[in-house]
Amino acid sequence: MNQQLQQGKNSVPEAREALNQFKYEVASEIGVPLKQGYNGDLTSAQNGYVGGYMVKKMIDAQKRQMAGK
């Protein structure tokens, strides 16, 4: 397996910043007070909601793309 993938790093360096920006946009959209740096005051449910909603939005975007929209 690719060494970068094993270490949890993105294969494309530009993807890291894009995903990071997307994370903050989603958190803002759903009302989770995510901030740069330490976020230990957030619950695991809040953090999970951000990640889950990111996945949902990515899947929806891929479905639209595959449908030709």
C-alpha positions as a Markdown table, in Angstrom:
| # | Residue | x | y | z |
|---|---|---|---|---|
| 1 | Met | 0.0 | 0.0 | 0.0 |
| 2 | Asn | 1.1 | 3.6 | -0.7 |
| 3 | Gln | 3.2 | 4.9 | 2.2 |
| 4 | Gln | 1.4 | 8.2 | 2.3 |
| 5 | Leu | -2.0 | 6.6 | 2.5 |
| 6 | Gln | -0.8 | 4.4 | 5.4 |
| 7 | Gln | 0.2 | 7.5 | 7.3 |
| 8 | Gly | -3.2 | 9.2 | 6.7 |
| 9 | Lys | -1.7 | 11.9 | 4.4 |
| 10 | Asn | -3.4 | 13.0 | 1.2 |
| 11 | Ser | -1.9 | 11.9 | -2.0 |
| 12 | Val | -2.4 | 15.3 | -3.5 |
| 13 | Pro | -1.0 | 18.1 | -1.3 |
| 14 | Glu | -3.6 | 20.6 | -2.6 |
| 15 | Ala | -6.3 | 18.3 | -1.4 |
| 16 | Arg | -5.4 | 18.8 | 2.3 |
| 17 | Glu | -6.1 | 22.5 | 2.2 |
| 18 | Ala | -9.3 | 22.1 | 0.1 |
| 19 | Leu | -10.6 | 19.5 | 2.6 |
| 20 | Asn | -9.7 | 21.7 | 5.5 |
| 21 | Gln | -11.6 | 24.6 | 4.0 |
| 22 | Phe | -14.5 | 22.4 | 3.3 |
| 23 | Lys | -14.5 | 21.2 | 6.9 |
| 24 | Tyr | -14.8 | 24.7 | 8.2 |
| 25 | Glu | -17.6 | 25.6 | 5.7 |
| 26 | Val | -19.6 | 22.5 | 6.7 |
| 27 | Ala | -19.1 | 23.2 | 10.4 |
| 28 | Ser | -20.3 | 26.8 | 9.9 |
| 29 | Glu | -23.3 | 25.5 | 7.8 |
| 30 | Ile | -24.5 | 23.1 | 10.5 |
| 31 | Gly | -23.7 | 25.4 | 13.5 |
| 32 | Val | -20.7 | 23.6 | 15.0 |
| 33 | Pro | -18.3 | 26.2 | 16.4 |
| 34 | Leu | -15.2 | 24.7 | 14.9 |
| 35 | Lys | -12.1 | 26.9 | 15.0 |
| 36 | Gln | -8.5 | 26.8 | 14.0 |
| 37 | Gly | -6.3 | 25.1 | 16.5 |
| 38 | Tyr | -7.6 | 23.3 | 19.6 |
| 39 | Asn | -11.2 | 22.1 | 19.5 |
| 40 | Gly | -11.2 | 19.9 | 22.6 |
| 41 | Asp | -14.2 | 21.6 | 23.9 |
| 42 | Leu | -16.3 | 20.1 | 21.1 |
| 43 | Thr | -18.1 | 16.8 | 21.7 |
| 44 | Ser | -17.4 | 13.7 | 19.7 |
| 45 | Ala | -20.9 | 13.9 | 18.4 |
| 46 | Gln | -20.3 | 17.4 | 17.1 |
| 47 | Asn | -17.0 | 16.3 | 15.4 |
| 48 | Gly | -18.7 | 13.2 | 14.0 |
| 49 | Tyr | -21.6 | 15.3 | 12.6 |
| 50 | Val | -19.1 | 17.5 | 10.7 |
| 51 | Gly | -17.3 | 14.5 | 9.2 |
| 52 | Gly | -20.5 | 12.7 | 8.4 |
| 53 | Tyr | -22.1 | 15.8 | 6.8 |
| 54 | Met | -18.9 | 16.3 | 4.7 |
| 55 | Val | -19.2 | 12.7 | 3.4 |
| 56 | Lys | -22.9 | 13.2 | 2.6 |
| 57 | Lys | -22.2 | 16.4 | 0.6 |
| 58 | Met | -19.3 | 14.7 | -1.3 |
| 59 | Ile | -21.5 | 11.8 | -2.2 |
| 60 | Asp | -24.3 | 14.1 | -3.3 |
| 61 | Ala | -21.9 | 16.1 | -5.5 |
| 62 | Gln | -20.5 | 12.9 | -7.0 |
| 63 | Lys | -24.1 | 11.6 | -7.8 |
| 64 | Arg | -24.9 | 14.9 | -9.5 |
| 65 | Gln | -21.7 | 14.7 | -11.5 |
| 66 | Met | -22.4 | 11.2 | -12.6 |
| 67 | Ala | -25.9 | 12.1 | -13.6 |
| 68 | Gly | -24.5 | 14.8 | -15.8 |
| 69 | Lys | -25.8 | 17.8 | -13.9 |
